[in-house]
């Protein structure tokens, strides 16, 4: 027994020292790590701890990528019921073409991998998934144990490992969405149909929400009015006062100048003549009065034509005393103006 174990270790060490063309040469530390992992994996297998043994064998194969390490991974996968993945590792051994200089342990591992692959024929079960309740014109998305399967495989045998599986089907469109789940147990070599029924609910068509309505304003909306305002009446008063002042002072100025015709030949008066100064003063006041009349009339016209904003009619309130505008033109010696109240 001891001699067989020593022989096995020797063959293992010999196989781990060889490398393949597909991968870079492992370092000395890599090879020593792989040897240790392989030895630990065998010891754990002998104790029946296959899950921990599988971790060691996979670690060694990740380093070396040789037939001997891959074979141990495949064997352990079969032992724990992961038949589909085991066949992947066997396929990896076959893809790594042998060389004429390949050591004997590698050749033996290839032969054992072929025998293991043949033993799996007919043992890998499968599921045939069909989906019911799919909306017309739509296709459901099917997943087995959380892994989505290609759409072309739905309704055809799908290879799985023996044991318990969860099959899920989903559909999501603009008008409908649905989901269905079915759990199933399958044995080695069994081909089992699985029917998943969708529970479909209508999805309301999304529409843009209407813009929020503006909050109602407590203040009534303003309106444009062309009715007279205080400024209008001030303009009217100024225009009236200007016309009166301009007219009166104009008449006085002309009266004074008429009286001076006999005193001032050729309209040339002696300096300091009081009548001559008064005539000029009245003429100036008359000009200013008519200018003020024009400005007042213009202001009044603009306020009536352009208009002004007034709030809409508010609820009736208690009557208040009316106000009005009182305009009083005045005229004095050498001056004139407007006074009033409102």
Protein Blocks (a to p, Z undefined) as FASTA:
>chain_A
ZZmmmmmmmmmmmmmmpccfkbccddfklmmmmmmmmmmmmmmmmnopamlmmmmmmmmm
mmnopaklmmmmmmmmmmnopamlmmmmmmmmmmmccdfklcfklmmmmmmmmmmmmmmg
okagcdddddehiaehiacdddeehiacdfklgopacdddedddddddddddfkbccddd
ddddddehiacdddddddddddddddddddddddddfbdcddddfbdcfklmmmmmmmmm
mmmmmmmmmmmmmmmmmmmmmmmgghiacehiaklmmmmmmmmmmmmmmmmmmmmmmmmm
mmmmnopadddddddddddddddddddddddehiacddddZZ
